[in-house]
C-alpha cells in the first residue's frame, strides 16, 4: 500500500455518517475511550451494525481498540489522527504550514492573516 492509498483509506473510514459520528464521540471521550456497547447506545445503533464500522476505522488507523476483561474499549488513535491532519495541511501556504499555525504554534496573528490573504488571492 503506497502513501496515497493509506490516506484514501483514512478518508474512506470517515466518509460515512455513522463512522464520522463515532469519531466525534470518541474525540470528546478523550484518551480512555469508550466500550463498544456504550458507543452503540450513545449513537442508537445495534452493536452488530457498529462492529464492522469500528473495525474499518481501527484498520485505517483512526481508532485504537484495547481489551479490558470482557469489553473492548475504543479510543481515537492520536498518531493516526495527527498523520491525517498533517497530510491535509503540509502544503498549506506554499509548503510552509507553520505560517498558518499547522505543524508548529502560530508565529503571530499577522502570519495567520497572511495565510488567509494567500487563500483569498488563489480563489
FENDACOR-V974746 format. One record per helix or strand of 3 or more residues. SS is the DSSP state (helix for helix, strand for strand). FROM is the first residue (numbers start at 1). TO is the last residue. Records with the same first field share a line. If there is no record, write none. Layout:
SS->FROM-TO, FROM-TO
//
This chain:
helix->3-14, 17-29, 36-43, 47-60, 78-89, 92-95, 97-99, 109-122
strand->63-68, 71-76
//
